[in-house]
Amino acid sequence: MSNSVTVKICGEEFKLITENSIEYTQAVGMHVNAEMQKMLTTRMGRMDAAIMAALNIADDLFKVRLTDEQLRAQIKSALDAEASAKAEANAFKRENLSLQKKLEKAEKALSKAEKSLQKSQKADADAAAFPLDESAMADIVEKSKRPRKTRKTKAEAVKVETVEEVEADAAPEVDAAPEAEPAPEVEAAPEVEAQPAPEAGSAAEGE
């Protein structure tokens, strides 16, 4: 929406048509009038005063623009630094999470190793409390290799021996046989004296 504004510069009125607000346009006119009045105090003509006022206003404009560009550059640098800082912070967060996971894994491995060490120390302590020589160890290994059948056979043998002992205890006692009477003594036959045999010559003579 266009506005019709009248401004007064160096005692003359100028009617302007602008899209800016009335207040803003009047403030611009007052600023130009002030610059013109400064130049007129130096006994310049209106044309020269107008030119000098325009130069001063342009100088202020360029300075403002330069300051604005500097501010924009500073703002951009600050935003870039902030973005870089955020990127670094995110990288640190990711690295921190990775380190935490590694630390948790290391703690679990350490706990497992400590438990294994405790078991090993306990086993060593038990072995030290009950030392076994090589023969005892060999005996234990041999017994562990024996089949169950042999052990069962031994148990059955013990059972059979127990039954035999019970049967022996339960059998009735048998009286011993009476002693045989001694045989009667037999008298020896009388001894017979042996007579000499007749000679061969005497027998021939009798015939």
Secondary structure as GFF3:
##gff-version 3
##sequence-region A 1 207
A	DSSP	beta_strand	3	9	.	.	.	ID=ss1
A	DSSP	beta_strand	12	18	.	.	.	ID=ss2
A	DSSP	alpha_helix	22	40	.	.	.	ID=ss3
A	DSSP	alpha_helix	46	129	.	.	.	ID=ss4
A	DSSP	alpha_helix	134	145	.	.	.	ID=ss5
A	DSSP	alpha_helix	148	170	.	.	.	ID=ss6
A	DSSP	alpha_helix	200	206	.	.	.	ID=ss7
###
